[in-house]
């Protein structure tokens, strides 16, 4: 874990390696625009994520938008024991390897179907439409978009309900409106 800026995916691979080693301590990430993220590990389990003033799942969503940063790990052997997890299953899954889009990781998380699965639960959604939604979401949400799309599109309901759920992950109302307008236009839906 060097002092130079590296792509986020490399930093998350370091985090995953620490978790596999059952490490306890603090994993610090500093972004290129000088924001900080602290991920607390206890016996290899992620216990908490703080990004700027945001915590838990919201912090993971913000971290997912970071293109690069620096990382450092500070061990804390006194923190050994059972972890108290406050993150949602989707955030934990993404941090622990979902960022790689690995089929093995996606199969291990039954809560969200893998991208490209034929059995989607949103009524009337084709694979082409699903790919369109994921592509547009990627522009707004960064690498965590696929995970958020899987969650929203993996439950019964309308396409518009899923789009609203995806948009709710954006930090500002105007971004939500832009995403919804772009996605609805691309899918031929009227607002």
N, C-alpha and C positions, 0 to 999 in steps of 0.2 A: 504494500500500500504506500505508494510514493507521494511526493509532494507536488507532482505535476497533475494538471487536469487530464482526466481520462473519460471516455464515454461512460454513461450511466450503466450500461449493460455490464461492463467490466467491474464496476464498483459493486453491483448487485451479485456478481459471481463471487467476489470476495466475501460478501455477507453470507451467501449460501454456504461457502466453504467453512466459515466460522461456525455456522449453525450445525453443519454435519460433524464438526469436531466437538460439539457440545460445549462451546465456549460460553463464558459469562462475562459481561462487561458492557461497554458502550462503544457503538460503531458510529463515528462522527463523519458526516458528509458536509463539505462546503462547496457551494455552487460557484460558477463563474461570476455571477452577479452578487456574490457575497452573502447569500442566504445560507442558513445552516439547518441541518437535519440531524437528529440524534435518534438512534435505534438502540433500544436496550435489549440485550440478550441475557437469558438466564438458562443455563444448562442446555444451550442450543436452541431454545425457544424464544421467539420474538415476543417480548413482553409489552413494549410500548414504542410508538413512533411519534416524534415531535418535529414538525417542520415550521420554522419561524414561530408563529403564535398558534399554529393549528396542531391538532392532536388526532391520533388514531387513523381511521379510514380517510378522513379529509386530508391528513398529512401525507398519506400514501398517494392519494390522487395528485397532490401538488408535486411530490417527489417524482412521479411518473412523467411529468412535463419537463424535467430537468435534462438537458442534453449531455452535460458533462460536469465533473466536479473532482474534488480531491477527497480521499477517505483515510481515516485512521481508526485503529481499534485500541481501546484502553481496557485491558483485562481487569476484572473484579472478581477474584476467587471467592470473596465473602458472599457473593450473590448466588452461589449454588443453591439448588432447591427447586421446588415446583414453580413453574412460571404462572403468572396470573395474566392471561391473555385478554386484552381489551379490544383487539382488532377483529373486524369481520372476517369470515372465512375467505371471501374473495380477495381481500387485501393480503392476508397471510399467504394464500396460494400464489398470488402474483409475486410477492417478495421472495418466496422460497423456490422460485423457478419458473413461474408462469410468464415472466418477462422473456423467456427463451422461446415461448410458443412450442414447447416440447410436447409431443403427443402423450408421452408417459405421464407427465405432470398433469395434463388436462384430464387424462383418464382416471387419475387418482383423486380428482375433485369432482364428485358426482353432482354437486350443486349447479354446475354450469356445463352445458354441452360443448364439445369441441367445435371450433370454427370449421365450417364446411360439412357438418353433419347434415344428412338428409332429413332427419326427424326434428324439424324446428317446431316450436310450440305456438308461435305467433300465427294467427289465422291468416291464410292467404299469402304467406311470404315465400317467394322463390329464392333459390340460391343466389341468383343474380341481384335481387333486391337486397339480400343480406350482405353481400359483398359491397354493394353501393353504400349501405348504411355504415359498415365498418370503415370504408375508405374515407367517408366524410367525417366520421367520428375521430379517426386518427389525426386529421388535420386540426381538430379542436382540442383533443384530449391527450394526444401523444400515445406512447406505447401501451398504456393501460386501457386504451379504447377497446381492444378486442375482448378483454375480460369484462368490461362494463356492457358491451354489446351482447356477449354470451348471457350475462345475467338478465338483461332486459328482454332479449328475444327468446329466452329459454322458458318462459312461463306463458300460459294461455292468455290470450287477449288480442287487442287490435294492434296494428302497426303503429298507429298514432300514439297509443298508450306507451308502447316501447320507446318511441322517439322522445316523448316527454320525460320518461324515466332516464334515458341517456343524457338528455339536455340538463337534467337536474344536477348533474355532476360538474357542470361548468361554474366557475366562480362568480360570474356577473350575469345579470338578467339580459343585457344586450347580447352577450355571447350565446345565451340560451336561445334567444329569438333568432339570431343569425343561423345557428345550427339547425333549428327547426325549419326555418324558411328554406334553407339550402337542401336539407334532406327531403322535405315534402315536395319541393320542385323536382328534384332528381327522381323521385319515386312516382311523380305524376299525381300526387295527392293535393287537394286544395285545402288551404288553411281554414 
